[in-house]
């Protein structure tokens, strides 16, 4: 059950990210911003 939920959440997040970007460059920028957010919260 937990694995299924994880797969569904990852799939939905991936679709949301890809639908918000028109180009691969945009996808890269979104991933970079997400990484920076994680890094900033880890530094706090």
ZIRAJO-V432614 format. One record per helix or strand of 2 or more residues. SS is the DSSP state (A for helix, B for strand). FROM is the first residue (numbers start at 1). TO is the last residue. Records with the same first field share a line. If there is no record, write none. Layout:
SS->FROM-TO ; FROM-TO
This chain:
A->2-19 ; 24-43
